[in-house]
Amino acid sequence: MSVVVLCAALPGLDPLTGGEVLVAQNVAFAVIGLTMVAAALRMVTTTNVVHAALYLVIVLAGAAGLFILLGAEFVAVTQVLVYIGAIVVLFLFGIMLTRGSYGTDEDVGRERHLMAALVGVLVLGVTAGSLVDTFRDAELARSAPSTAAQIGDSIFGQYIVPFEAISVLLLAALIGAVVVARSD
């Protein structure tokens, strides 16, 4: 009887079998996560820059979906508006303004796949090592969720300088793309 009570007290465990319960959130997380990983791999291995930008849209939409699963709807909507709605459009605008190659040779494609795999393994190793080292004994504090007003005060109060610096950087990138395209 005590095993059933202990398992019932632990979230995600079935009190009768002791195994994990298949919850809709877990299934949604798995589907979104696998879609994001597949799109990210295609993004770095595709030879067409327009397709790479569209795969980036899928990855960013998946991140917004994960924020919805976490209960951070404001951050999810901001993710869609800012990243998908503005930055990806800026990427596509820059791609269309510059006249670069939209594909590569077969030899370059194989080198790209190898380089993407090596960089991916390196980034995964460094990230995993730093996360384990940093958060080994960390405990997640469960506080009240932030409101949109608190987030807005933080962005436009404490973080106003980085926020404005990023907007100037994006404007400079857009002007640079126009200058490069008009130099012909």
C-alpha positions as CSV (number, residue, x, y, z in Angstrom):
1,M,0.0,0.0,0.0
2,S,2.8,2.4,0.8
3,V,4.3,1.9,-2.7
4,V,1.0,2.9,-4.3
5,V,0.9,6.0,-2.1
6,L,4.5,6.9,-2.8
7,C,4.0,6.4,-6.6
8,A,0.8,8.4,-6.5
9,A,2.6,11.3,-4.8
10,L,5.3,11.4,-7.5
11,P,4.2,13.2,-10.7
12,G,4.5,11.2,-13.9
13,L,4.5,7.7,-12.3
14,D,1.6,5.3,-12.5
15,P,0.6,4.2,-9.0
16,L,-0.4,0.7,-10.1
17,T,2.5,-0.3,-12.3
18,G,5.2,2.1,-11.1
19,G,6.0,3.0,-14.7
20,E,5.8,6.3,-16.4
21,V,2.5,7.7,-17.4
22,L,2.1,8.8,-21.1
23,V,0.9,12.3,-20.6
24,A,-0.2,14.5,-23.5
25,Q,2.4,17.1,-22.6
26,N,5.1,14.5,-22.8
27,V,3.9,13.3,-26.2
28,A,3.6,16.9,-27.4
29,F,7.1,17.7,-26.1
30,A,8.5,14.6,-27.9
31,V,6.8,15.5,-31.2
32,I,7.9,19.1,-31.0
33,G,11.5,18.2,-30.0
34,L,11.9,15.7,-32.7
35,T,10.6,18.1,-35.3
36,M,12.9,20.8,-34.1
37,V,15.9,18.5,-34.2
38,A,15.1,17.3,-37.7
39,A,14.5,20.8,-39.0
40,A,17.7,22.0,-37.4
41,L,19.7,19.2,-39.0
42,R,18.2,20.0,-42.4
43,M,18.8,23.7,-41.8
44,V,22.6,23.3,-41.5
45,T,22.9,20.6,-44.2
46,T,20.8,22.1,-47.0
47,T,22.5,23.7,-49.9
48,N,19.8,26.3,-50.6
49,V,19.9,29.3,-48.3
50,V,16.2,30.0,-48.7
51,H,15.3,26.5,-47.6
52,A,17.7,27.0,-44.6
53,A,15.8,30.1,-43.6
54,L,12.5,28.2,-43.9
55,Y,13.8,25.4,-41.8
56,L,14.8,28.0,-39.2
57,V,11.2,29.1,-39.1
58,I,10.2,25.5,-38.2
59,V,12.8,25.5,-35.4
60,L,11.7,28.8,-34.0
61,A,8.0,27.8,-34.2
62,G,8.9,24.7,-32.2
63,A,10.6,26.8,-29.6
64,A,7.4,28.8,-29.3
65,G,5.5,25.6,-28.9
66,L,7.8,24.5,-26.1
67,F,7.2,27.8,-24.3
68,I,3.4,27.2,-24.6
69,L,3.9,23.8,-23.0
70,L,5.8,25.5,-20.2
71,G,2.9,27.9,-19.6
72,A,4.8,30.9,-20.8
73,E,2.3,32.2,-23.4
74,F,3.7,35.7,-23.4
75,V,7.2,34.5,-24.3
76,A,5.7,32.2,-27.0
77,V,3.8,35.0,-28.7
78,T,6.9,37.2,-28.4
79,Q,8.9,34.4,-30.0
80,V,6.5,34.2,-32.9
81,L,6.2,38.0,-33.4
82,V,9.9,38.9,-33.0
83,Y,11.8,35.9,-34.3
84,I,9.5,34.4,-36.9
85,G,7.7,37.6,-37.9
86,A,10.7,40.0,-38.0
87,I,14.1,38.3,-38.0
88,V,13.3,35.6,-40.5
89,V,11.8,38.1,-42.8
90,L,15.0,40.2,-42.4
91,F,17.0,37.1,-43.3
92,L,14.9,36.4,-46.4
93,F,15.1,40.0,-47.4
94,G,18.9,39.9,-47.1
95,I,19.1,36.7,-49.0
96,M,16.9,38.0,-51.8
97,L,18.9,41.3,-52.0
98,T,22.3,39.7,-52.2
99,R,23.1,37.6,-55.3
100,G,24.9,34.6,-53.7
101,S,24.8,31.0,-55.0
102,Y,21.7,29.1,-54.0
103,G,23.4,25.7,-54.3
104,T,26.8,24.1,-54.2
105,D,28.8,21.3,-55.8
106,E,28.6,17.7,-54.5
107,D,32.1,17.8,-53.0
108,V,31.3,21.0,-51.1
109,G,28.1,19.4,-49.9
110,R,29.9,16.4,-48.4
111,E,32.3,18.7,-46.7
112,R,29.4,20.8,-45.3
113,H,27.8,17.7,-43.9
114,L,31.0,16.6,-42.3
115,M,31.6,20.0,-40.9
116,A,28.0,20.3,-39.6
117,A,28.3,17.0,-37.9
118,L,31.6,17.9,-36.3
119,V,30.4,21.3,-35.1
120,G,27.2,19.7,-33.8
121,V,29.0,17.1,-31.8
122,L,31.4,19.8,-30.4
123,V,28.5,22.1,-29.4
124,L,26.6,19.2,-27.8
125,G,29.7,18.1,-25.8
126,V,30.5,21.6,-24.6
127,T,26.8,22.4,-23.8
128,A,26.3,19.1,-21.9
129,G,29.5,19.5,-20.0
130,S,28.8,23.1,-19.0
131,L,25.2,22.3,-18.0
132,V,26.2,19.3,-15.9
133,D,29.0,21.3,-14.2
134,T,26.9,24.3,-13.6
135,F,23.6,22.8,-12.5
136,R,24.7,19.6,-10.9
137,D,23.2,20.4,-7.5
138,A,20.9,23.2,-8.5
139,E,17.3,23.2,-7.3
140,L,14.5,24.8,-9.3
141,A,12.7,27.4,-7.3
142,R,9.0,27.3,-7.9
143,S,7.8,30.9,-7.7
144,A,4.8,32.6,-9.1
145,P,4.9,33.1,-12.9
146,S,5.9,36.4,-14.3
147,T,3.3,38.7,-15.6
148,A,3.5,40.6,-18.9
149,A,4.0,43.9,-17.0
150,Q,7.0,42.5,-15.0
151,I,8.6,41.2,-18.3
152,G,7.9,44.6,-20.0
153,D,9.4,46.5,-17.1
154,S,12.5,44.3,-17.2
155,I,13.0,44.6,-20.9
156,F,12.4,48.4,-21.1
157,G,14.0,49.2,-17.8
158,Q,17.0,47.1,-16.8
159,Y,17.7,45.7,-20.3
160,I,16.9,48.7,-22.5
161,V,20.5,49.2,-23.7
162,P,21.0,45.7,-25.1
163,F,17.4,45.8,-26.6
164,E,18.2,49.0,-28.5
165,A,21.7,47.8,-29.5
166,I,20.1,44.7,-31.1
167,S,17.7,46.9,-33.0
168,V,20.6,49.1,-34.3
169,L,22.5,46.0,-35.3
170,L,19.6,44.7,-37.3
171,L,19.1,48.0,-39.0
172,A,22.8,48.1,-39.9
173,A,22.6,44.6,-41.4
174,L,19.6,45.6,-43.5
175,I,21.4,48.7,-44.8
176,G,24.5,46.6,-45.5
177,A,22.4,44.2,-47.5
178,V,21.0,47.0,-49.6
179,V,24.4,48.5,-50.2
180,V,25.8,45.2,-51.3
181,A,22.9,44.6,-53.6
182,R,23.1,48.1,-55.2
183,S,26.9,48.0,-55.7
184,D,26.4,46.4,-59.1
